[in-house]
Amino acid sequence: MGLPRTVARRLLAWCALPLGVLAASAASAQAQQGTITGRITAEGSGEPLQESRVVLVGTSLFATAAQDGRYTIRNVPIGGYTVRVLRVGYEEQKKPVQVAAGESLTLDFAMSPVVVKLTEVVTTATGEQRRVEQGTTIGNIDAATVVMTSPVSNLQDILAARTPGVQVTGGSQTGGGARVRIRGNNSLSLSNDPIYIIDGIRMTSNSGSSNLFTGGTQPNRADDINPDEIETIEIVKGPSAATLYGTDAANGVIVITTKKGRAGATRWNGWAEGGVLTDNSSYPWNYTIAGHTATATYRECSMPVVVSGVCTPDSLRQYSPFHDPSATPIGTGYRSKFGANVQGGSETLRYFVSGEREDEMSVLKLPTFERQRLDSVGTTIPDNVSRPNDQ
């Protein structure tokens, strides 16, 4: 049974109306958009740069250059835009463009090669990657800057109060090694000294300190290093330092990197210093009671003798060998230090050579009366007896 002809015509009219509206809307939208096309090549050679990314800044529209370097961005709304082109190994470019309704624009780009700069990575003795893996705390000291801006005479002066958790206590005698502790003491009986790594080589640095609170009495071989020859110092504090340097590193590691030669003209550096050492300690006096006996004999009266009545005290005497010029073992010492280094070279061969001499004599000496006694009997006095702390 068919529909009446009039009804069928009305149904067709109602169905055609939405389709016409949609077609008109699409045509209107198409008329309000444009197209950007072009070709991307290398500057100079004209070689097409495929895989270049073309982005319409401020929108989600983009295109990728084909093998022949051509690209097309369709359905671009009318208005002003900036077209940005990116390609690895080439400097990015930007060009302004004004898109009109129904317009097809051609925008070509000639890309200039550029050196790709990667993020700078400072290579350290411990290694950046290993530092992250092990979770080791590392303190860095720019020794070259410290030496130039502070009065420094040895390595211990550089370490003192430069990084958290590091304690430096001076030795108790002239030439004695300082005590260095990283994050305090770990043992009451074993060594608490950190280990030293110089340019990748471990060195012996035992200060001979078994006490928890004072420096050692043996020289610290780390002090033999001239501070002017040190470039940087890294202090590995974490217990996981033992993973990098072995079980001996449980007390910490001091990694020293020395200066290297630099290309350029030959450069000489020299230095010298000297000084006088004195003992400013205040030594106490020794007091004794003096008196006389019944026969008027003058003598030293001890308390038991005074109590027994044998000696009658009448004066108080004071004496100290430290205050007697002929008996004191304290004199005047001196210290001198001088050295030089030279560096230079070319890009293929560089050199850095340094030398230094240090001499120190402490304040201890042989008392004058003892020297005179030995001279009177013709005894030769060895230097180590005359000045026992001559370094």
Buried (B, 14 or more C-beta within 10 A) or exposed (E): EEEEEEEEEEEEEEEEEEEEEEEEEEEEEEEEBBBBBBBBBBBEEEEBBBEBBBBBEEEEBBBEBBEEBBBEBEEBBBEEBEBBBBBEEBEBBEEEBEBEEEEEBEBEBBBEEEEEEEEEEEEBBBEEEBBEEBEBBBBBBBBBEBBEEEEBBBBBBBBBEBBEEBBBBBBEBBBBBBBBBBBEBBEEEEBBBBBBBBEEEBBEBBBBBEEEEBBBBBBBBBBEBBBBBBEBBBBBBBBBBBBBBEEBBBBBBBBBBBBEBEEEEEEEEEEEEEEEBEBEEEEEEEEEBBBBBEEEEEEEBEEEBBEEEBBEBEEEEEEEBBBEEEBBBBBEBBBEBBBBBBBBBEEEEBEBEBEBEBEBBBBBBBBBBBBEEBEEEEEEEEEEBEBBBBE
